[in-house]
Amino acid sequence: MQLRIRDLREDADLTQRQVAHMLHCDQSQYSKYERGERELPLAYAVKLAQFYKTSVDYLVGLSDMREPYR
């Protein structure tokens, strides 16, 4: 499954360190999520979707609709 977290982070002009700090995790751990080396925990996926104002479905590649359902 191809996550979109790197694209969203770059679009927001954020560093991995900044996003990792927001998630309360280590930057190297977050980097592994972006590279697909570790599975992104559901709690982090929800937090990132809320932060980027999108849906978890979009975040994990199940939907191409970036805007969340209303």
PyMOL Python script that loads the backbone (N, CA, C, O; Angstrom):
from pymol import cmd

cmd.read_pdbstr("""\
ATOM      1  N   MET A   1       0.850  -1.177   0.000  1.00  0.00           N
ATOM      2  CA  MET A   1       0.000   0.000   0.000  1.00  0.00           C
ATOM      3  C   MET A   1       0.897   1.242   0.000  1.00  0.00           C
ATOM      4  O   MET A   1       1.794   1.375   0.833  1.00  0.00           O
ATOM      5  N   GLN A   2       0.646   2.122  -0.922  1.00  0.00           N
ATOM      6  CA  GLN A   2       1.441   3.344  -1.054  1.00  0.00           C
ATOM      7  C   GLN A   2       0.806   4.475  -0.255  1.00  0.00           C
ATOM      8  O   GLN A   2      -0.268   4.967  -0.601  1.00  0.00           O
ATOM      9  N   LEU A   3       1.473   4.875   0.804  1.00  0.00           N
ATOM     10  CA  LEU A   3       0.984   5.987   1.613  1.00  0.00           C
ATOM     11  C   LEU A   3       1.292   7.304   0.919  1.00  0.00           C
ATOM     12  O   LEU A   3       2.246   7.407   0.149  1.00  0.00           O
ATOM     13  N   ARG A   4       0.488   8.290   1.197  1.00  0.00           N
ATOM     14  CA  ARG A   4       0.691   9.621   0.625  1.00  0.00           C
ATOM     15  C   ARG A   4       1.278  10.594   1.653  1.00  0.00           C
ATOM     16  O   ARG A   4       1.245  11.806   1.444  1.00  0.00           O
ATOM     17  N   ILE A   5       1.805  10.079   2.744  1.00  0.00           N
ATOM     18  CA  ILE A   5       2.240  10.965   3.813  1.00  0.00           C
ATOM     19  C   ILE A   5       3.447  11.809   3.418  1.00  0.00           C
ATOM     20  O   ILE A   5       3.588  12.936   3.892  1.00  0.00           O
ATOM     21  N   ARG A   6       4.303  11.296   2.578  1.00  0.00           N
ATOM     22  CA  ARG A   6       5.459  12.100   2.149  1.00  0.00           C
ATOM     23  C   ARG A   6       4.992  13.271   1.283  1.00  0.00           C
ATOM     24  O   ARG A   6       5.411  14.409   1.499  1.00  0.00           O
ATOM     25  N   ASP A   7       4.132  12.997   0.310  1.00  0.00           N
ATOM     26  CA  ASP A   7       3.633  14.066  -0.560  1.00  0.00           C
ATOM     27  C   ASP A   7       2.903  15.138   0.241  1.00  0.00           C
ATOM     28  O   ASP A   7       3.088  16.332   0.004  1.00  0.00           O
ATOM     29  N   LEU A   8       2.077  14.711   1.184  1.00  0.00           N
ATOM     30  CA  LEU A   8       1.338  15.676   2.000  1.00  0.00           C
ATOM     31  C   LEU A   8       2.290  16.513   2.845  1.00  0.00           C
ATOM     32  O   LEU A   8       2.112  17.724   2.979  1.00  0.00           O
ATOM     33  N   ARG A   9       3.296  15.865   3.411  1.00  0.00           N
ATOM     34  CA  ARG A   9       4.279  16.590   4.228  1.00  0.00           C
ATOM     35  C   ARG A   9       5.034  17.608   3.383  1.00  0.00           C
ATOM     36  O   ARG A   9       5.209  18.755   3.795  1.00  0.00           O
ATOM     37  N   GLU A  10       5.478  17.192   2.208  1.00  0.00           N
ATOM     38  CA  GLU A  10       6.231  18.102   1.336  1.00  0.00           C
ATOM     39  C   GLU A  10       5.345  19.241   0.839  1.00  0.00           C
ATOM     40  O   GLU A  10       5.797  20.382   0.753  1.00  0.00           O
ATOM     41  N   ASP A  11       4.088  18.941   0.512  1.00  0.00           N
ATOM     42  CA  ASP A  11       3.159  19.998   0.085  1.00  0.00           C
ATOM     43  C   ASP A  11       2.971  21.050   1.185  1.00  0.00           C
ATOM     44  O   ASP A  11       2.741  22.225   0.898  1.00  0.00           O
ATOM     45  N   ALA A  12       3.071  20.616   2.444  1.00  0.00           N
ATOM     46  CA  ALA A  12       2.907  21.525   3.582  1.00  0.00           C
ATOM     47  C   ALA A  12       4.230  22.181   3.991  1.00  0.00           C
ATOM     48  O   ALA A  12       4.280  22.928   4.969  1.00  0.00           O
ATOM     49  N   ASP A  13       5.303  21.897   3.237  1.00  0.00           N
ATOM     50  CA  ASP A  13       6.635  22.449   3.532  1.00  0.00           C
ATOM     51  C   ASP A  13       7.088  22.131   4.954  1.00  0.00           C
ATOM     52  O   ASP A  13       7.594  22.999   5.666  1.00  0.00           O
ATOM     53  N   LEU A  14       6.900  20.882   5.355  1.00  0.00           N
ATOM     54  CA  LEU A  14       7.311  20.423   6.675  1.00  0.00           C
ATOM     55  C   LEU A  14       8.460  19.430   6.556  1.00  0.00           C
ATOM     56  O   LEU A  14       8.605  18.753   5.538  1.00  0.00           O
ATOM     57  N   THR A  15       9.269  19.349   7.599  1.00  0.00           N
ATOM     58  CA  THR A  15      10.327  18.343   7.646  1.00  0.00           C
ATOM     59  C   THR A  15       9.798  17.089   8.330  1.00  0.00           C
ATOM     60  O   THR A  15       8.775  17.120   9.014  1.00  0.00           O
ATOM     61  N   GLN A  16      10.514  15.990   8.132  1.00  0.00           N
ATOM     62  CA  GLN A  16      10.152  14.765   8.841  1.00  0.00           C
ATOM     63  C   GLN A  16      10.224  14.995  10.347  1.00  0.00           C
ATOM     64  O   GLN A  16       9.384  14.495  11.094  1.00  0.00           O
ATOM     65  N   ARG A  17      11.200  15.728  10.779  1.00  0.00           N
ATOM     66  CA  ARG A  17      11.367  15.998  12.211  1.00  0.00           C
ATOM     67  C   ARG A  17      10.149  16.727  12.781  1.00  0.00           C
ATOM     68  O   ARG A  17       9.697  16.412  13.882  1.00  0.00           O
ATOM     69  N   GLN A  18       9.620  17.699  12.037  1.00  0.00           N
ATOM     70  CA  GLN A  18       8.449  18.443  12.502  1.00  0.00           C
ATOM     71  C   GLN A  18       7.219  17.537  12.621  1.00  0.00           C
ATOM     72  O   GLN A  18       6.474  17.616  13.598  1.00  0.00           O
ATOM     73  N   VAL A  19       7.018  16.687  11.628  1.00  0.00           N
ATOM     74  CA  VAL A  19       5.863  15.786  11.673  1.00  0.00           C
ATOM     75  C   VAL A  19       6.048  14.754  12.783  1.00  0.00           C
ATOM     76  O   VAL A  19       5.104  14.446  13.510  1.00  0.00           O
ATOM     77  N   ALA A  20       7.251  14.226  12.912  1.00  0.00           N
ATOM     78  CA  ALA A  20       7.518  13.258  13.976  1.00  0.00           C
ATOM     79  C   ALA A  20       7.269  13.878  15.344  1.00  0.00           C
ATOM     80  O   ALA A  20       6.723  13.219  16.230  1.00  0.00           O
ATOM     81  N   HIS A  21       7.659  15.127  15.528  1.00  0.00           N
ATOM     82  CA  HIS A  21       7.438  15.824  16.804  1.00  0.00           C
ATOM     83  C   HIS A  21       5.937  15.920  17.093  1.00  0.00           C
ATOM     84  O   HIS A  21       5.505  15.712  18.226  1.00  0.00           O
ATOM     85  N   MET A  22       5.154  16.236  16.070  1.00  0.00           N
ATOM     86  CA  MET A  22       3.700  16.343  16.237  1.00  0.00           C
ATOM     87  C   MET A  22       3.083  14.986  16.622  1.00  0.00           C
ATOM     88  O   MET A  22       2.108  14.927  17.372  1.00  0.00           O
ATOM     89  N   LEU A  23       3.670  13.899  16.093  1.00  0.00           N
ATOM     90  CA  LEU A  23       3.169  12.558  16.399  1.00  0.00           C
ATOM     91  C   LEU A  23       3.769  11.984  17.684  1.00  0.00           C
ATOM     92  O   LEU A  23       3.367  10.915  18.143  1.00  0.00           O
ATOM     93  N   HIS A  24       4.721  12.696  18.249  1.00  0.00           N
ATOM     94  CA  HIS A  24       5.435  12.225  19.445  1.00  0.00           C
ATOM     95  C   HIS A  24       6.175  10.922  19.173  1.00  0.00           C
ATOM     96  O   HIS A  24       6.115   9.977  19.959  1.00  0.00           O
ATOM     97  N   CYS A  25       6.877  10.894  18.035  1.00  0.00           N
ATOM     98  CA  CYS A  25       7.708   9.731  17.716  1.00  0.00           C
ATOM     99  C   CYS A  25       9.062  10.225  17.218  1.00  0.00           C
ATOM    100  O   CYS A  25       9.248  11.419  16.984  1.00  0.00           O
ATOM    101  N   ASP A  26       9.987   9.317  17.061  1.00  0.00           N
ATOM    102  CA  ASP A  26      11.329   9.643  16.606  1.00  0.00           C
ATOM    103  C   ASP A  26      11.327   9.893  15.095  1.00  0.00           C
ATOM    104  O   ASP A  26      10.564   9.262  14.363  1.00  0.00           O
ATOM    105  N   GLN A  27      12.169  10.802  14.634  1.00  0.00           N
ATOM    106  CA  GLN A  27      12.238  11.122  13.202  1.00  0.00           C
ATOM    107  C   GLN A  27      12.613   9.896  12.379  1.00  0.00           C
ATOM    108  O   GLN A  27      12.072   9.708  11.289  1.00  0.00           O
ATOM    109  N   SER A  28      13.515   9.067  12.864  1.00  0.00           N
ATOM    110  CA  SER A  28      13.920   7.878  12.104  1.00  0.00           C
ATOM    111  C   SER A  28      12.755   6.890  11.980  1.00  0.00           C
ATOM    112  O   SER A  28      12.609   6.216  10.960  1.00  0.00           O
ATOM    113  N   GLN A  29      11.941   6.812  13.012  1.00  0.00           N
ATOM    114  CA  GLN A  29      10.755   5.952  12.963  1.00  0.00           C
ATOM    115  C   GLN A  29       9.766   6.487  11.928  1.00  0.00           C
ATOM    116  O   GLN A  29       9.225   5.722  11.129  1.00  0.00           O
ATOM    117  N   TYR A  30       9.529   7.803  11.941  1.00  0.00           N
ATOM    118  CA  TYR A  30       8.621   8.396  10.970  1.00  0.00           C
ATOM    119  C   TYR A  30       9.132   8.195   9.543  1.00  0.00           C
ATOM    120  O   TYR A  30       8.348   7.933   8.630  1.00  0.00           O
ATOM    121  N   SER A  31      10.431   8.316   9.358  1.00  0.00           N
ATOM    122  CA  SER A  31      11.030   8.116   8.044  1.00  0.00           C
ATOM    123  C   SER A  31      10.716   6.714   7.511  1.00  0.00           C
ATOM    124  O   SER A  31      10.474   6.540   6.317  1.00  0.00           O
ATOM    125  N   LYS A  32      10.723   5.731   8.390  1.00  0.00           N
ATOM    126  CA  LYS A  32      10.402   4.360   7.985  1.00  0.00           C
ATOM    127  C   LYS A  32       8.941   4.235   7.561  1.00  0.00           C
ATOM    128  O   LYS A  32       8.624   3.433   6.683  1.00  0.00           O
ATOM    129  N   TYR A  33       8.056   5.005   8.162  1.00  0.00           N
ATOM    130  CA  TYR A  33       6.654   5.016   7.726  1.00  0.00           C
ATOM    131  C   TYR A  33       6.558   5.558   6.306  1.00  0.00           C
ATOM    132  O   TYR A  33       5.853   4.997   5.467  1.00  0.00           O
ATOM    133  N   GLU A  34       7.267   6.649   6.040  1.00  0.00           N
ATOM    134  CA  GLU A  34       7.235   7.238   4.697  1.00  0.00           C
ATOM    135  C   GLU A  34       7.800   6.288   3.644  1.00  0.00           C
ATOM    136  O   GLU A  34       7.282   6.226   2.529  1.00  0.00           O
ATOM    137  N   ARG A  35       8.841   5.556   3.980  1.00  0.00           N
ATOM    138  CA  ARG A  35       9.470   4.645   3.027  1.00  0.00           C
ATOM    139  C   ARG A  35       8.762   3.298   2.948  1.00  0.00           C
ATOM    140  O   ARG A  35       9.120   2.461   2.119  1.00  0.00           O
ATOM    141  N   GLY A  36       7.769   3.079   3.793  1.00  0.00           N
ATOM    142  CA  GLY A  36       7.049   1.812   3.782  1.00  0.00           C
ATOM    143  C   GLY A  36       7.781   0.683   4.465  1.00  0.00           C
ATOM    144  O   GLY A  36       7.450  -0.485   4.258  1.00  0.00           O
ATOM    145  N   GLU A  37       8.771   1.007   5.278  1.00  0.00           N
ATOM    146  CA  GLU A  37       9.535  -0.012   5.995  1.00  0.00           C
ATOM    147  C   GLU A  37       8.846  -0.442   7.288  1.00  0.00           C
ATOM    148  O   GLU A  37       9.128  -1.515   7.820  1.00  0.00           O
ATOM    149  N   ARG A  38       7.956   0.386   7.784  1.00  0.00           N
ATOM    150  CA  ARG A  38       7.157   0.069   8.974  1.00  0.00           C
ATOM    151  C   ARG A  38       5.724   0.443   8.680  1.00  0.00           C
ATOM    152  O   ARG A  38       5.452   1.397   7.951  1.00  0.00           O
ATOM    153  N   GLU A  39       4.816  -0.313   9.250  1.00  0.00           N
ATOM    154  CA  GLU A  39       3.400  -0.040   9.064  1.00  0.00           C
ATOM    155  C   GLU A  39       2.983   1.151   9.927  1.00  0.00           C
ATOM    156  O   GLU A  39       3.307   1.216  11.113  1.00  0.00           O
ATOM    157  N   LEU A  40       2.272   2.074   9.325  1.00  0.00           N
ATOM    158  CA  LEU A  40       1.800   3.266  10.031  1.00  0.00           C
ATOM    159  C   LEU A  40       0.671   2.871  10.976  1.00  0.00           C
ATOM    160  O   LEU A  40      -0.347   2.344  10.526  1.00  0.00           O
ATOM    161  N   PRO A  41       0.828   3.113  12.278  1.00  0.00           N
ATOM    162  CA  PRO A  41      -0.242   2.790  13.220  1.00  0.00           C
ATOM    163  C   PRO A  41      -1.517   3.585  12.914  1.00  0.00           C
ATOM    164  O   PRO A  41      -1.452   4.730  12.468  1.00  0.00           O
ATOM    165  N   LEU A  42      -2.655   2.974  13.156  1.00  0.00           N
ATOM    166  CA  LEU A  42      -3.937   3.607  12.877  1.00  0.00           C
ATOM    167  C   LEU A  42      -4.062   4.949  13.593  1.00  0.00           C
ATOM    168  O   LEU A  42      -4.555   5.914  13.009  1.00  0.00           O
ATOM    169  N   ALA A  43      -3.630   5.025  14.830  1.00  0.00           N
ATOM    170  CA  ALA A  43      -3.733   6.279  15.585  1.00  0.00           C
ATOM    171  C   ALA A  43      -2.953   7.395  14.888  1.00  0.00           C
ATOM    172  O   ALA A  43      -3.409   8.538  14.857  1.00  0.00           O
ATOM    173  N   TYR A  44      -1.779   7.074  14.326  1.00  0.00           N
ATOM    174  CA  TYR A  44      -0.999   8.072  13.596  1.00  0.00           C
ATOM    175  C   TYR A  44      -1.699   8.445  12.297  1.00  0.00           C
ATOM    176  O   TYR A  44      -1.713   9.616  11.918  1.00  0.00           O
ATOM    177  N   ALA A  45      -2.279   7.466  11.610  1.00  0.00           N
ATOM    178  CA  ALA A  45      -2.986   7.743  10.356  1.00  0.00           C
ATOM    179  C   ALA A  45      -4.141   8.705  10.598  1.00  0.00           C
ATOM    180  O   ALA A  45      -4.346   9.642   9.826  1.00  0.00           O
ATOM    181  N   VAL A  46      -4.889   8.478  11.658  1.00  0.00           N
ATOM    182  CA  VAL A  46      -6.011   9.365  11.988  1.00  0.00           C
ATOM    183  C   VAL A  46      -5.503  10.762  12.316  1.00  0.00           C
ATOM    184  O   VAL A  46      -6.063  11.754  11.849  1.00  0.00           O
ATOM    185  N   LYS A  47      -4.453  10.843  13.112  1.00  0.00           N
ATOM    186  CA  LYS A  47      -3.904  12.148  13.498  1.00  0.00           C
ATOM    187  C   LYS A  47      -3.384  12.907  12.273  1.00  0.00           C
ATOM    188  O   LYS A  47      -3.602  14.112  12.152  1.00  0.00           O
ATOM    189  N   LEU A  48      -2.702  12.208  11.370  1.00  0.00           N
ATOM    190  CA  LEU A  48      -2.186  12.845  10.163  1.00  0.00           C
ATOM    191  C   LEU A  48      -3.316  13.284   9.234  1.00  0.00           C
ATOM    192  O   LEU A  48      -3.251  14.365   8.649  1.00  0.00           O
ATOM    193  N   ALA A  49      -4.343  12.458   9.096  1.00  0.00           N
ATOM    194  CA  ALA A  49      -5.487  12.827   8.254  1.00  0.00           C
ATOM    195  C   ALA A  49      -6.157  14.082   8.797  1.00  0.00           C
ATOM    196  O   ALA A  49      -6.528  14.969   8.028  1.00  0.00           O
ATOM    197  N   GLN A  50      -6.312  14.165  10.089  1.00  0.00           N
ATOM    198  CA  GLN A  50      -6.907  15.364  10.694  1.00  0.00           C
ATOM    199  C   GLN A  50      -5.998  16.570  10.480  1.00  0.00           C
ATOM    200  O   GLN A  50      -6.475  17.654  10.143  1.00  0.00           O
ATOM    201  N   PHE A  51      -4.709  16.392  10.672  1.00  0.00           N
ATOM    202  CA  PHE A  51      -3.747  17.482  10.516  1.00  0.00           C
ATOM    203  C   PHE A  51      -3.747  18.030   9.091  1.00  0.00           C
ATOM    204  O   PHE A  51      -3.742  19.243   8.885  1.00  0.00           O
ATOM    205  N   TYR A  52      -3.755  17.119   8.105  1.00  0.00           N
ATOM    206  CA  TYR A  52      -3.719  17.534   6.704  1.00  0.00           C
ATOM    207  C   TYR A  52      -5.116  17.805   6.123  1.00  0.00           C
ATOM    208  O   TYR A  52      -5.259  18.132   4.945  1.00  0.00           O
ATOM    209  N   LYS A  53      -6.132  17.663   6.969  1.00  0.00           N
ATOM    210  CA  LYS A  53      -7.529  17.916   6.562  1.00  0.00           C
ATOM    211  C   LYS A  53      -7.933  17.066   5.359  1.00  0.00           C
ATOM    212  O   LYS A  53      -8.437  17.567   4.354  1.00  0.00           O
ATOM    213  N   THR A  54      -7.694  15.777   5.499  1.00  0.00           N
ATOM    214  CA  THR A  54      -8.066  14.817   4.470  1.00  0.00           C
ATOM    215  C   THR A  54      -8.629  13.579   5.150  1.00  0.00           C
ATOM    216  O   THR A  54      -8.793  13.561   6.370  1.00  0.00           O
ATOM    217  N   SER A  55      -8.922  12.558   4.384  1.00  0.00           N
ATOM    218  CA  SER A  55      -9.459  11.325   4.964  1.00  0.00           C
ATOM    219  C   SER A  55      -8.339  10.297   5.119  1.00  0.00           C
ATOM    220  O   SER A  55      -7.313  10.372   4.443  1.00  0.00           O
ATOM    221  N   VAL A  56      -8.549   9.357   6.002  1.00  0.00           N
ATOM    222  CA  VAL A  56      -7.601   8.253   6.150  1.00  0.00           C
ATOM    223  C   VAL A  56      -7.563   7.458   4.849  1.00  0.00           C
ATOM    224  O   VAL A  56      -6.501   6.977   4.453  1.00  0.00           O
ATOM    225  N   ASP A  57      -8.703   7.312   4.181  1.00  0.00           N
ATOM    226  CA  ASP A  57      -8.745   6.604   2.894  1.00  0.00           C
ATOM    227  C   ASP A  57      -7.791   7.244   1.890  1.00  0.00           C
ATOM    228  O   ASP A  57      -7.062   6.536   1.196  1.00  0.00           O
ATOM    229  N   TYR A  58      -7.787   8.564   1.804  1.00  0.00           N
ATOM    230  CA  TYR A  58      -6.870   9.252   0.890  1.00  0.00           C
ATOM    231  C   TYR A  58      -5.425   9.039   1.344  1.00  0.00           C
ATOM    232  O   TYR A  58      -4.546   8.761   0.528  1.00  0.00           O
ATOM    233  N   LEU A  59      -5.194   9.166   2.616  1.00  0.00           N
ATOM    234  CA  LEU A  59      -3.853   9.041   3.183  1.00  0.00           C
ATOM    235  C   LEU A  59      -3.215   7.705   2.828  1.00  0.00           C
ATOM    236  O   LEU A  59      -2.026   7.645   2.518  1.00  0.00           O
ATOM    237  N   VAL A  60      -4.003   6.633   2.873  1.00  0.00           N
ATOM    238  CA  VAL A  60      -3.457   5.295   2.626  1.00  0.00           C
ATOM    239  C   VAL A  60      -3.659   4.822   1.185  1.00  0.00           C
ATOM    240  O   VAL A  60      -3.341   3.678   0.862  1.00  0.00           O
ATOM    241  N   GLY A  61      -4.181   5.685   0.324  1.00  0.00           N
ATOM    242  CA  GLY A  61      -4.294   5.350  -1.091  1.00  0.00           C
ATOM    243  C   GLY A  61      -5.539   4.599  -1.502  1.00  0.00           C
ATOM    244  O   GLY A  61      -5.587   4.054  -2.605  1.00  0.00           O
ATOM    245  N   LEU A  62      -6.560   4.552  -0.640  1.00  0.00           N
ATOM    246  CA  LEU A  62      -7.803   3.866  -0.987  1.00  0.00           C
ATOM    247  C   LEU A  62      -8.771   4.770  -1.734  1.00  0.00           C
ATOM    248  O   LEU A  62      -9.755   4.292  -2.297  1.00  0.00           O
ATOM    249  N   SER A  63      -8.505   6.059  -1.746  1.00  0.00           N
ATOM    250  CA  SER A  63      -9.349   7.022  -2.427  1.00  0.00           C
ATOM    251  C   SER A  63      -8.457   8.072  -3.089  1.00  0.00           C
ATOM    252  O   SER A  63      -7.372   8.384  -2.596  1.00  0.00           O
ATOM    253  N   ASP A  64      -8.927   8.607  -4.203  1.00  0.00           N
ATOM    254  CA  ASP A  64      -8.199   9.681  -4.862  1.00  0.00           C
ATOM    255  C   ASP A  64      -8.787  11.040  -4.543  1.00  0.00           C
ATOM    256  O   ASP A  64      -8.321  12.060  -5.051  1.00  0.00           O
ATOM    257  N   MET A  65      -9.821  11.057  -3.694  1.00  0.00           N
ATOM    258  CA  MET A  65     -10.464  12.311  -3.283  1.00  0.00           C
ATOM    259  C   MET A  65      -9.723  12.870  -2.071  1.00  0.00           C
ATOM    260  O   MET A  65      -9.819  12.333  -0.967  1.00  0.00           O
ATOM    261  N   ARG A  66      -8.986  13.951  -2.292  1.00  0.00           N
ATOM    262  CA  ARG A  66      -8.195  14.524  -1.194  1.00  0.00           C
ATOM    263  C   ARG A  66      -9.070  15.170  -0.128  1.00  0.00           C
ATOM    264  O   ARG A  66      -8.758  15.090   1.060  1.00  0.00           O
ATOM    265  N   GLU A  67     -10.155  15.806  -0.537  1.00  0.00           N
ATOM    266  CA  GLU A  67     -11.060  16.451   0.419  1.00  0.00           C
ATOM    267  C   GLU A  67     -11.871  15.392   1.163  1.00  0.00           C
ATOM    268  O   GLU A  67     -12.394  14.469   0.540  1.00  0.00           O
ATOM    269  N   PRO A  68     -11.981  15.510   2.464  1.00  0.00           N
ATOM    270  CA  PRO A  68     -12.786  14.533   3.226  1.00  0.00           C
ATOM    271  C   PRO A  68     -14.263  14.661   2.881  1.00  0.00           C
ATOM    272  O   PRO A  68     -14.721  15.697   2.400  1.00  0.00           O
ATOM    273  N   TYR A  69     -14.995  13.582   3.138  1.00  0.00           N
ATOM    274  CA  TYR A  69     -16.444  13.598   2.929  1.00  0.00           C
ATOM    275  C   TYR A  69     -17.090  14.578   3.882  1.00  0.00           C
ATOM    276  O   TYR A  69     -16.628  14.746   5.010  1.00  0.00           O
ATOM    277  N   ARG A  70     -18.141  15.220   3.445  1.00  0.00           N
ATOM    278  CA  ARG A  70     -18.847  16.171   4.290  1.00  0.00           C
ATOM    279  C   ARG A  70     -20.258  15.731   4.488  1.00  0.00           C
ATOM    280  O   ARG A  70     -21.024  16.405   5.176  1.00  0.00           O
TER     281      ARG A  70
END
""", "prot")
cmd.dss("prot")
cmd.show_as("cartoon", "prot")
cmd.util.cbc("prot")
cmd.orient("prot")
